[in-house]
Each structure stands twice: as structure tokens, then as C-alpha cells.
Amino acid sequence: MELRTWGEQSRFEYNGNVRIGTIIWYGQSGKSTIAVDQWQSLLNEFAGRTVEIGTSKDNPPQGSMGDWFYRNITQTALLPYVGAILLHENLATREGSTITVINRPNDCRQIKDSH
């Protein structure tokens, strides 16, 4: 699947989905994997919350999804892709630079269990 990044500045590709895990290809040769457990953690952390996306590569705003992702998942700057995937899979909505995860924790368990 090919998508535009959160900022719509470039394109990237990914395989899989939040329910089974994803492989993301970006730039000339970048490749990152986000496992289903990592998606699960992200959805549980932000369920029902509206926060800044935090796409900064080296200094995402404190309390943003990017800040949490950097501290808990990987220090690779993946939020431009993560945000776009969440929107594409109808798991979040966007307003400007904020993202709202629309799943609730019970729904997140169903995502994992449905695999």
C-alpha cells in the first residue's frame, strides 16, 4: 500500500496492517517494522485522546504521540508514517497537527485477538 506521509510531503509504502503488524519502507532504502504488540501499546496509550502528532525527528513535543513513540517503541522517526497509517486504517482522526485515536482499549484487544 502506498500512502502520503502525515505532512503530505512525500510517499511511503507499507505492508500488513495494525492488526498483524507492519513493515514500512521510506526514503531510498529505509525499512522499519512495527509489531502488533507495539501497535497495541500505542492504541492503548492514546485511546480516546487528542494529542499533538509530534513528527519532529529529534525533538517531538512532550506529551505528543511522537514523544511517547520515541521513548517506548523506537528512536527512529516514524510518526509521519504511523499517523498516516492510523488515519488510513480508520483508527484515528486528524485536525491540524493533532491526532485522536478513536479506538478504545476493549477494541484494541479485539484487534489483537482477531489475528
C-alpha positions in Angstrom: 0.0 0.0 0.0 1.3 3.4 -0.9 0.4 6.5 1.2 1.4 10.1 1.7 3.1 10.9 5.0 1.4 12.9 7.7 2.7 16.1 6.3 1.9 15.0 2.8 5.4 15.9 1.7 6.4 12.5 0.4 5.1 9.0 -0.1 6.0 5.7 1.6 4.8 2.1 1.3 3.8 -0.4 3.9 2.7 -4.0 4.1 0.4 -5.5 6.7 -1.8 -3.5 9.0 -2.2 -2.6 12.6 -3.9 -5.9 13.3 -1.0 -8.1 12.2 2.0 -5.7 12.3 3.5 -3.6 9.6 6.7 -3.2 7.5 7.3 0.4 6.4 9.5 1.4 3.5 10.6 5.0 3.3 13.2 7.2 1.6 15.7 5.4 -0.7 16.3 2.4 1.4 14.7 2.9 4.9 12.8 0.0 6.3 11.2 -0.4 9.8 8.9 -3.0 11.3 6.2 -2.2 13.9 5.0 -5.4 15.6 1.3 -5.9 16.5 2.2 -5.6 20.2 3.7 -2.2 19.6 0.6 -1.0 17.7 -1.4 -2.4 20.6 0.6 -0.4 23.1 0.2 2.8 21.1 -3.5 2.3 20.7 -4.0 1.6 24.4 -1.9 4.6 25.4 -3.8 7.1 23.2 -7.3 5.6 23.1 -9.8 8.3 23.1 -7.2 11.1 23.5 -6.4 14.0 21.2 -2.7 14.9 21.2 -0.1 16.5 19.0 1.3 14.1 16.5 4.9 15.1 17.2 6.6 14.3 13.9 9.9 16.0 14.8 12.9 13.7 14.2 14.9 14.9 17.2 12.6 16.9 19.5 8.9 15.9 19.5 6.8 17.9 21.8 6.5 16.5 25.3 3.2 14.6 25.7 2.9 14.1 21.9 2.5 10.7 20.2 5.9 11.1 18.8 7.4 11.7 22.2 5.8 8.5 23.6 6.8 6.5 20.5 10.4 7.7 20.7 10.6 6.7 24.4 8.6 3.4 24.2 8.9 1.9 20.7 11.9 3.2 18.7 14.0 6.3 18.3 13.6 6.1 14.5 11.3 9.0 13.4 8.3 7.0 12.2 5.5 9.3 13.2 4.9 10.7 9.7 4.2 7.1 8.7 2.5 5.9 11.9 0.0 8.8 11.8 -0.8 8.2 8.1 -1.4 4.5 8.7 -3.7 5.2 11.7 -5.7 7.6 9.5 -5.8 5.2 6.6 -7.0 2.3 8.7 -9.7 4.5 10.3 -8.2 4.2 13.8 -7.7 7.9 14.2 -8.9 11.3 13.0 -6.9 14.4 12.4 -7.3 18.1 13.0 -4.3 20.2 12.0 -1.3 18.8 13.9 -3.4 16.8 16.4 -4.4 13.2 16.2 -7.3 11.5 18.0 -7.2 7.7 18.4 -10.8 6.6 18.1 -10.3 3.1 19.4 -10.9 2.2 23.0 -8.9 -0.3 24.9 -11.5 -3.1 24.5 -11.4 -2.5 20.7 -7.6 -2.8 20.8 -7.9 -6.2 22.4 -10.2 -7.3 19.6 -7.6 -6.1 17.1 -5.0 -8.4 18.6 -7.4 -11.3 19.1 -8.8 -11.1 15.6 -5.5 -12.0 14.1 
